[in-house]
Amino acid sequence: MSYIYTLRYVFDPRTNTPEKDRKLLDFVQKAKIDDVAFIINGEELNHSHLTKEETQVWLDAIIPLQKQLAKLDVTTSLNPWTTIMHSDRGFSVNPEIGFNTFVDINGNQAKDMACPADPTWRKYLADRYAQYASIHPRRLWMEDDFRHYNHTPLKLMCFCDYHMKLYQEKLGKTESRAGFVKNMLKPGEPTIERKIYLDQARKEMIENEHLIEQAVHKVSPNTDLGQMTSFPDWHAIEGRDWPSLFDAQAGPGHPRVARPHLPSYNEVAPLIYGRKFEEYSRTTAAFLGPRAELYPELENSMWTPQVKSNTFIAFQIITTALLGAKGIMLNIFDMMGNGVNEDWGYDKMLADIKPFASALASHRLNMQKLRGIKVLVDQDSAYTAHTTFGKEPEELLPHEKNWASLLASFGFATTILPVQNDLAIENQTIAIAGQLLRNLSNEQITNLITKNTVLLDGESIQVLLDRKLGNLLHIQSAKWHPCKSGYQSFEQADGTTVQGVKNPRITMLQHTGNYLQLDYQTDSNVKIWSSAYNSIDQKLGNFMAVIDDHIIVLPMDQDPKHGWESQFSSYKQGLMQQIMASVEPIDYLINMPHVKLNIQENGKIVWLANFNLDGYQEINWHLSKPLPSNTATLIRRRDNSVEKEAVKIEVTDNVASIKAPLSPLETIQLIF
């Protein structure tokens, strides 16, 4: 299988030159590009929503290049840069187009951003997409402004008069915008206003996708429609139904096609990138399912090697193997018409890594068929979440991603599992964070906790307490202690040694959540692994514990800004590995921080990706099951080729040792 390179490309039809076209065609050949997605009316060249005539100017300019690309066996796709519009930039909707703009949660009206339920906008957008389809692109993309949030300078939408009328009809009474919003975000049990809002947002976006799909496939039946996506937790607060939305977009006979967000427009520390990669990219891939065609977004901004090195770009592309990606969308040149810059060396870098990316893709990772800890997520969590203050829509954001980034960074074999309606999960190791359990009945919760090995955070435990299910954890009493309240200062793992440090300590003061102090029923089967202490070394109460030999608790919530940042500690990594190994056989890497481990369900394919600037001279892997063989084929990139090496694996005390190095930012594959 060849890994597909799609170059997102912007040229200015008013000032484009034959020289820029020559450079594009030359780059396409040297960089082994398979598809060019022309961005229409993008960023600096954007001047509001285009009329039919203005749109045709772009298509007329693209068609000659489409013909030249076809001679090189390179397909053409289209990436119109606007659906709703990303943000107000001083423009207003052309009266000739004449649709209504949205009103945000605070009553502010957009100047240039569409109301997603406006009939005129719906017809306008379907007509434009039919017009784009007239040149029969390979793929026709919908931008990630197709959402109800992140439309600067405004907030969550839509609360225009049209929407308020819809909401009031469903309420069966008149309610002001301010009153509706207040009730929608109200603390405690979710209100009917919350459900009405989310149902409407979900419904109208699916309807819009269907209208566009119908219009496109009437004109160009073979064109695949693709959707660009953003942050899955934010998509939850617009009620996104991932399967229904993408099936409506695809249409009969077409695959779900998506561009998941890769969370690094500028180069960041790879270990930070690795955390966000789990929280956003892998979570999106999980929601879309194994049959989706994924072309993640490699984007550099504000462009040029000043913001991202070729080494980091190559690392990002190669690690999309951990999503099961079919290819990559390359937004590596700017979006104002400068065209290809030959000095940056992108062509050689892309050509060099493509054989290896293709080799990885030939053994495609399926997130539903991976061994290890399964982090549960649910697209419906905004429906059930309890807010604290009821002031901001951010209070509806799910916190389910926290275990994903932590456990993967700790070297555990993990995957991400969306909750299904039947919830038939038994004899698995699952991790639950945030308020996901509010989506389930008490019976479902009881089955989930009693029939699996379960990791729970403080928010999950609070849901159990609210449901009167504390007995599942033998909880006698519980009390929250706010961070920086003068109560707790650090966690100490008494009686444990990690990396030569006895009784190691981890902060409970900095970049951390609040502490849920739990006392357990007398004579219950609870092993305490760590305790909370104050700043003068007084033990305050229990912290991490194992209950009934299969429930592991981390009784804290998350910091509003920093999440679980305090937990990214080598001491916590060592403690977690000891705790998990005491409960059950478990796969994890030893002394290899920020190396991700993915294992096919049958154990025959293993992916290791080093999201670190440190290299390792050998690989030490704590096993959950015997290896299929004591030899494997190790596949790695060597310059512009693929190197395959037979390696012997020694197993001692359930630890597999592989005498092979793993370089910084390197991904390898083991085939048994």
Residue pairs with C-beta under 8 A, 6 or more apart in sequence:
1 358
1 361
1 362
1 364
2 34
2 354
2 358
2 361
3 325
3 326
3 327
3 328
3 354
3 357
3 358
3 360
3 361
4 34
4 35
4 295
4 326
4 327
4 328
5 31
5 32
5 33
5 34
5 35
5 327
5 328
5 330
5 350
5 354
6 33
6 34
6 35
6 36
6 37
6 77
6 139
6 295
6 327
6 328
6 329
6 330
7 27
7 28
7 31
7 33
7 35
7 36
7 37
7 330
7 332
8 37
8 39
8 79
8 329
8 330
8 331
9 24
9 36
9 37
9 38
9 39
9 333
10 38
10 39
10 42
10 43
10 45
10 333
10 334
10 335
10 336
10 337
11 20
11 21
11 24
11 38
11 61
11 337
11 339
12 45
12 336
12 337
13 57
13 58
13 60
13 61
15 337
16 61
16 337
16 339
20 339
20 340
21 65
21 68
23 339
23 340
23 342
24 36
24 65
24 339
24 340
25 68
25 69
25 72
26 340
26 342
27 33
27 340
27 342
27 346
27 347
28 36
28 69
28 72
28 74
29 72
30 347
30 348
30 351
31 346
31 347
31 350
31 351
32 350
32 351
32 354
33 74
33 330
33 350
34 74
34 75
34 327
35 74
35 75
35 76
35 77
35 138
35 139
35 327
36 65
36 69
36 74
36 75
36 76
36 77
37 76
37 77
37 78
37 79
37 139
37 141
37 329
38 58
38 62
38 65
38 76
38 77
38 78
38 79
39 79
39 80
39 81
39 335
40 50
40 55
40 58
40 78
40 79
40 80
40 81
40 132
41 47
41 50
41 55
41 58
41 80
41 81
41 82
42 79
42 81
42 335
43 81
43 335
43 336
44 335
44 336
44 337
45 335
45 336
45 337
46 81
46 82
46 89
47 91
48 85
48 91
48 92
48 93
48 94
48 112
49 82
49 85
49 93
49 94
49 97
49 112
49 114
49 124
50 58
50 82
50 128
51 94
51 96
51 97
52 127
52 128
52 131
55 128
55 131
55 132
56 131
59 131
59 132
59 134
59 135
62 76
62 78
62 135
63 135
65 76
66 76
66 135
69 75
69 76
70 76
75 137
75 138
76 135
76 137
76 138
77 137
77 138
77 139
77 140
77 141
78 132
78 135
78 137
78 139
78 140
78 141
79 141
79 143
80 128
80 129
80 132
80 141
80 142
80 143
81 143
81 335
82 143
82 145
83 114
83 125
83 142
83 143
83 145
83 146
84 102
84 113
84 114
84 116
84 145
84 146
84 147
84 151
85 110
85 112
85 113
85 114
85 145
85 151
86 143
86 145
86 151
86 152
87 113
87 151
87 152
87 153
88 110
88 111
88 112
88 113
88 151
88 152
88 153
88 154
89 112
90 111
91 111
91 112
92 111
92 112
93 99
93 101
93 111
93 112
93 114
97 120
97 124
98 120
99 114
99 115
99 118
99 120
99 121
99 124
100 114
100 115
100 118
100 120
100 121
100 160
100 162
101 109
101 110
101 111
101 112
101 113
101 114
101 115
101 160
102 109
102 110
102 113
102 114
102 115
102 116
102 151
102 154
102 157
102 158
102 160
103 109
103 110
103 115
103 157
103 158
103 159
103 160
103 161
103 163
103 177
104 110
104 151
104 154
104 155
104 156
104 157
104 158
104 159
105 155
105 156
105 157
105 159
105 181
105 393
106 154
106 155
106 181
107 159
107 177
107 178
108 154
108 155
109 160
110 151
110 154
110 157
113 145
113 151
113 154
113 157
114 121
114 125
115 121
115 157
115 158
115 160
115 162
115 163
116 148
116 157
116 158
116 201
116 204
116 205
116 208
117 158
117 162
117 163
117 166
117 200
117 204
118 162
122 207
122 208
122 211
125 208
125 211
125 212
126 211
126 212
126 214
126 215
127 215
129 140
129 212
129 215
129 216
130 215
130 216
130 218
130 219
132 140
132 216
133 140
133 215
133 216
133 217
133 219
133 220
133 223
134 219
134 220
136 220
136 222
136 223
137 220
137 223
138 223
138 224
139 223
139 224
139 225
139 226
139 257
140 216
140 220
140 223
140 224
140 225
140 226
141 225
141 226
141 227
141 228
141 259
142 209
142 212
142 225
142 226
142 227
142 228
142 249
143 228
144 228
144 229
144 230
144 259
144 261
145 151
146 205
146 208
146 227
146 228
147 230
147 234
147 235
147 238
148 156
148 157
148 158
148 201
148 205
148 237
148 238
149 155
149 156
149 157
149 234
149 237
149 238
149 393
150 230
150 234
151 157
155 393
156 237
156 238
156 393
159 177
159 180
159 181
163 200
164 177
164 180
166 200
167 175
167 180
167 193
167 196
167 197
167 200
168 174
168 175
170 196
170 200
171 180
171 192
171 193
171 196
175 183
175 193
180 193
180 197
182 390
183 191
183 192
183 193
183 194
184 191
184 193
184 194
184 197
185 194
185 387
185 390
185 391
185 392
185 393
185 395
185 396
186 193
186 194
186 387
186 390
187 386
187 387
187 388
187 389
187 390
188 386
188 387
189 386
190 383
190 384
190 385
190 386
194 382
194 383
195 383
197 239
198 237
198 238
198 239
198 382
198 383
199 239
200 239
201 238
201 239
202 238
202 239
202 240
202 241
202 244
205 238
205 240
205 245
206 241
206 244
206 245
206 248
207 248
209 225
209 227
209 245
209 246
209 248
209 249
210 248
210 249
212 225
212 249
213 225
213 248
213 249
213 250
213 251
214 251
216 223
216 225
217 223
217 251
217 254
224 250
224 254
224 255
224 257
224 293
225 249
225 250
225 251
225 254
225 257
226 249
226 257
226 258
226 259
226 293
226 295
227 245
227 246
227 249
227 257
227 258
227 259
228 258
228 259
228 261
228 297
229 235
229 258
229 259
229 260
229 261
229 284
230 261
231 261
231 280
232 280
232 283
232 284
232 287
232 377
232 379
232 401
233 279
233 283
233 397
233 398
233 399
233 400
233 401
234 397
235 242
235 379
236 379
236 380
236 381
236 382
236 396
236 397
236 398
237 382
237 393
237 396
237 397
239 382
239 383
240 379
241 379
242 287
242 288
242 379
242 418
243 289
246 256
246 257
246 258
246 288
246 292
247 256
249 256
249 257
250 256
250 257
255 291
255 292
255 293
256 288
256 289
256 291
256 292
256 293
257 292
257 293
257 295
258 284
258 288
258 292
258 293
258 294
258 295
259 294
259 295
259 296
259 297
259 329
260 280
260 281
260 284
260 285
260 288
260 294
260 296
260 297
260 323
261 280
261 281
261 284
261 296
261 297
262 277
262 281
262 296
262 297
262 298
262 299
262 316
262 320
263 273
263 276
263 277
263 279
263 280
263 281
264 273
264 276
264 308
264 312
264 316
265 299
265 300
265 301
265 307
266 300
266 301
266 302
266 307
266 308
267 307
267 308
267 309
267 312
269 613
270 312
270 315
270 594
270 611
270 612
270 613
270 664
270 665
271 409
271 593
271 594
271 611
271 612
273 316
273 611
274 405
274 408
274 409
274 594
274 596
274 611
275 405
275 409
275 568
276 405
277 319
277 322
277 611
278 401
278 404
278 405
278 408
278 409
278 414
278 416
279 401
279 404
279 405
280 401
281 296
281 320
281 323
282 322
282 323
282 367
282 404
282 416
283 377
283 401
283 404
283 416
285 292
285 294
285 323
285 324
285 325
285 367
285 416
286 367
286 377
286 415
286 416
286 417
286 418
287 377
287 379
287 418
288 294
289 368
290 324
290 366
290 367
290 368
290 369
293 326
294 320
294 323
294 324
294 325
294 326
295 325
295 326
295 327
295 328
295 329
296 320
296 323
296 325
296 328
296 329
297 329
297 331
298 313
298 316
298 317
298 328
298 329
298 330
298 331
298 332
299 331
299 332
300 307
300 308
300 313
300 331
300 332
301 307
302 334
303 332
303 333
303 334
304 334
304 341
304 344
305 344
310 344
310 345
310 346
310 349
311 665
312 665
313 332
313 346
313 349
314 349
314 352
314 353
314 665
315 665
315 667
317 328
317 350
317 353
317 357
318 353
318 356
318 357
318 360
318 609
318 637
318 667
319 609
319 611
319 667
320 328
320 357
321 357
321 360
321 361
321 365
321 607
321 609
321 667
321 669
322 365
322 596
322 598
322 607
322 609
322 667
323 365
323 367
324 364
324 365
324 366
324 367
325 361
326 361
328 357
330 350
332 344
332 346
333 339
333 340
333 341
351 640
352 639
352 640
353 637
353 640
355 637
355 640
355 641
355 642
356 636
356 637
356 641
356 642
359 635
359 642
359 669
360 607
360 635
360 667
360 669
363 605
363 669
363 671
365 598
365 600
365 605
365 607
366 600
367 415
367 416
368 415
368 417
369 600
369 601
370 413
370 414
370 415
370 598
370 599
370 600
370 601
371 413
371 587
371 599
371 600
371 601
371 603
371 624
371 625
372 412
372 413
372 414
372 415
372 429
372 586
372 587
372 597
372 598
372 599
372 624
373 403
373 407
373 412
373 413
373 414
373 415
373 429
373 430
373 431
373 455
373 586
374 414
374 415
374 416
374 417
374 425
374 428
374 429
374 430
374 431
375 400
375 401
375 403
375 404
375 407
375 414
375 415
375 416
375 417
375 430
375 431
375 433
376 400
376 417
376 418
376 419
376 430
376 431
376 432
376 436
377 398
377 400
377 401
377 416
377 417
377 418
377 419
377 436
378 398
378 400
378 418
378 419
378 436
378 439
379 418
380 439
381 398
381 400
381 434
381 435
381 436
381 438
381 439
382 396
382 397
382 398
383 439
384 435
384 438
384 439
385 395
385 396
385 398
385 434
385 435
385 438
386 435
386 438
387 395
387 396
388 395
389 395
398 434
398 435
398 436
399 433
399 434
399 435
399 457
399 459
399 557
399 558
399 563
400 432
400 433
400 434
400 436
401 433
402 433
402 434
402 457
402 558
402 563
402 564
403 431
403 432
403 433
403 455
403 457
404 414
404 416
404 431
405 564
406 564
406 567
406 568
407 414
407 431
407 576
408 414
408 596
409 568
409 573
409 593
409 594
409 596
409 611
410 572
410 573
410 576
410 577
410 588
410 593
411 573
411 577
411 588
411 589
411 590
411 592
411 593
411 595
411 596
411 597
412 576
412 577
412 580
412 586
412 587
412 588
412 597
413 586
413 587
413 588
413 597
413 598
413 599
413 624
414 431
414 597
414 598
415 598
417 425
417 430
419 436
419 439
419 440
423 440
423 444
423 447
423 448
425 448
425 451
425 452
426 447
426 451
426 452
427 451
427 452
428 452
428 453
429 452
429 453
429 454
429 455
429 584
429 586
430 448
430 452
430 453
430 454
430 455
431 454
431 455
432 448
432 454
432 455
432 456
432 457
432 460
433 456
433 457
433 459
433 460
434 457
434 459
434 460
435 459
435 460
435 463
436 460
437 445
437 448
437 460
437 463
437 464
437 467
438 463
440 448
442 467
442 469
445 463
445 464
445 467
445 469
445 472
446 469
446 472
448 454
449 472
449 551
450 472
452 550
453 550
453 551
453 552
453 583
453 584
454 550
454 551
454 552
455 552
455 553
455 554
456 464
456 473
456 551
456 552
456 553
456 554
457 553
457 554
457 555
457 556
457 557
457 558
458 480
458 513
458 514
458 515
458 516
458 554
458 555
458 556
458 557
459 557
459 558
461 473
461 475
461 478
461 516
461 518
461 553
461 555
462 478
462 516
462 557
464 470
464 472
464 473
464 475
465 475
465 478
470 478
472 551
473 518
473 520
473 547
473 551
473 553
474 520
474 521
474 524
474 525
474 526
474 547
474 548
475 518
475 519
475 520
475 521
476 519
476 520
476 521
476 522
477 518
477 519
478 516
478 517
478 518
478 519
479 516
479 517
480 514
480 515
480 516
480 517
481 487
481 488
481 514
481 515
481 516
481 517
481 532
482 514
483 508
483 509
483 512
483 513
483 514
483 515
483 559
484 509
487 515
487 534
487 540
488 508
488 509
488 515
488 532
488 533
488 534
488 540
489 507
489 508
489 509
489 533
489 534
489 535
490 505
490 506
490 507
490 508
490 509
490 532
490 533
490 535
491 505
491 506
491 507
491 508
491 530
491 531
491 532
491 533
491 543
491 544
492 503
492 504
492 505
492 530
492 531
492 533
492 539
493 503
493 504
493 505
493 506
493 529
493 530
493 544
493 571
493 575
494 503
494 530
494 531
495 503
496 502
496 503
496 504
496 529
496 530
496 575
496 578
497 503
497 504
498 504
498 570
498 571
498 574
498 575
498 578
499 570
499 571
499 574
501 571
504 571
504 574
504 575
505 533
505 571
506 530
506 566
506 567
506 569
506 571
506 572
506 575
507 566
507 569
508 515
508 532
508 543
508 556
508 566
510 566
511 559
511 562
511 565
511 566
512 556
512 559
512 562
512 564
512 565
512 566
512 567
513 556
513 557
513 558
513 559
513 564
513 566
514 556
514 557
515 532
515 543
515 555
515 556
516 555
516 556
516 557
517 532
517 540
517 541
517 542
517 555
518 541
518 542
518 545
518 553
518 555
519 541
519 542
520 526
520 542
520 545
520 547
524 547
525 547
525 548
525 549
526 545
526 546
526 547
526 548
527 545
527 546
528 542
528 543
528 544
528 545
529 543
529 544
529 545
529 546
529 575
529 578
529 579
530 543
530 544
530 575
531 539
531 540
531 541
531 542
531 543
532 539
532 540
532 541
532 542
532 543
533 539
533 540
534 540
542 555
543 555
544 552
544 553
544 554
544 555
544 575
544 579
545 552
545 553
546 552
546 553
546 579
546 582
546 583
547 553
549 583
550 583
550 584
552 579
552 580
552 583
554 567
558 564
559 565
559 566
570 593
573 593
577 586
577 588
577 590
577 622
580 586
580 588
581 588
581 622
584 624
585 623
585 624
585 625
585 654
586 622
586 624
587 597
587 599
587 621
587 622
587 623
587 624
588 597
588 621
588 622
589 595
589 597
589 608
589 619
589 620
589 621
589 622
590 620
590 621
590 622
590 655
591 616
591 620
592 610
592 616
592 619
592 620
592 662
593 612
594 610
594 611
594 612
595 608
595 609
595 610
595 611
595 612
595 616
595 662
596 607
596 608
596 609
596 611
597 606
597 607
597 608
597 621
598 606
598 607
598 608
598 609
599 605
599 606
599 607
600 606
602 628
603 625
603 627
603 628
603 672
604 628
604 671
604 672
605 669
605 670
605 671
605 672
606 632
606 669
606 670
606 672
607 667
607 668
607 669
608 619
608 662
608 667
608 668
608 669
608 670
609 666
609 667
609 668
610 616
610 662
610 663
610 664
610 665
610 666
610 667
611 665
612 664
612 665
613 664
613 665
614 664
615 661
615 662
615 663
615 664
615 666
616 661
616 662
617 661
618 657
618 658
618 659
618 660
618 661
619 656
619 657
619 658
619 660
619 662
620 655
620 656
620 657
620 658
621 655
621 656
621 657
621 658
622 654
622 655
622 656
623 651
623 654
623 655
623 656
626 651
627 649
627 651
627 656
627 672
628 672
629 672
630 648
630 649
630 650
630 651
631 646
631 647
631 648
631 649
632 646
632 647
632 649
632 658
632 670
632 671
632 672
633 644
633 645
633 646
633 647
633 670
633 671
633 672
634 644
634 645
634 646
634 647
634 658
634 660
634 668
634 669
634 670
635 642
635 643
635 644
635 668
635 669
635 670
635 671
636 642
636 643
636 645
636 666
636 668
636 669
637 643
637 666
637 667
645 660
647 658
647 659
647 660
647 670
648 659
649 656
649 657
649 658
650 656
650 657
651 657
658 670
660 668
662 668
